[in-house]
Amino acid sequence: MNTNLLEKHAKSFYWASFFLPKKILYKSSVLYNFCRTLDDLADDKNSLKLKKENFFKFKNDFVNKNFNNAIIKEMWSIINSENISINV
C-alpha cells in the first residue's frame, strides 16, 4: 500500500488514519490515491487539450486494467474484493 499521496495531500486524514484498522486504512488509501490522481489530472497546469489526453489515457488504462499502473491495480483489487458495481 502506498500512503505517500495520503501523507502528502491529506495530512489530517493521514494522522487520523493511525486510529483505523489496517484493512480499512488500506482500502481508504487506495480510494484516496485513485481520486487524487484524477484530481491532479484536472488541476494540472497543462493546456486543456493535454489534460483531456492525460485523462483519457488514464481512463483507457483503467478500463483495460493496465496493472502496470499501481493505482489502477490497487483500485481494481478493491472493486473486486468489495463487489463494487462498474455499471454506469
N, C-alpha and C positions, 0 to 999 in steps of 0.2 A: 504494500500500500504506500502510496506517495502522498504525504500530508504537506508537501512543500507549498503548494498553492494555498492550502488552508492556512498554513502558518504565515505565509507572506501577505495574503489579502483579507483574511477573515480572522484577525487577531483575537477578537472577543470570543468567537466560536472556538478557535483553536485552544485557548486557555480553558474554556468551559468543557472542552472535549475530554479533558483529563478525568472528568466525572462520569463519562459514558463507558458502558461496557465495550470491549474491543470490537465485537461484532457490529454494534451499532455505529461506532466511530468509523469503522472501515466503510460501511455502506454509505454513511453520510459524506465521507471524504470523496468517495467515488462519484456520488451525485454532484457534490460541490465542484470537483475538478472538471466534470463534463460541462456543467453550466458555466463555470468560469471561463473555460476555453471558448465557448460560444460568445460569451460577453466580450472577451478580449478581441475576438474576430470583429465584432461590431464596433468596438471602441477604438480600433487601430487607427492610426493617423494616415493610413494609406488612402488612395482615391476610392470612391465608391465602387468603381469597376473592379479594382483589385480586392476590395473587401468581399464583393459578391463572388469572385473567383475562388477566394480562400474558403468562404462559407460553403460553396457548392462542392469544393474538393473534400472538405471535412464531411459534409453530408453524404457524399458518394462513398467515402471511406467507411462511414458508419453503416450505411445501408448494405454495403458489400462486406461488412465485417472484416475490415482490414486490421487484423490483430497485431500488425507491426506497430500500430499506434497504441501505446499502453492505456491511454484514457478511453479509447474506444473498446479495447479488450476488457477492461475492468467494468465499463458500463454495461456491456453485453452480458458479462457474468452476473451482474446484479439483476438485469432484466430477466434473465433465465432463472436465477435462483428464487426470485420473488414473484415469478409468473406475471410480470408486468405486460399488459397488452400493448402491442405495437400497432394496432389498428387505429387509423385516424378517422 
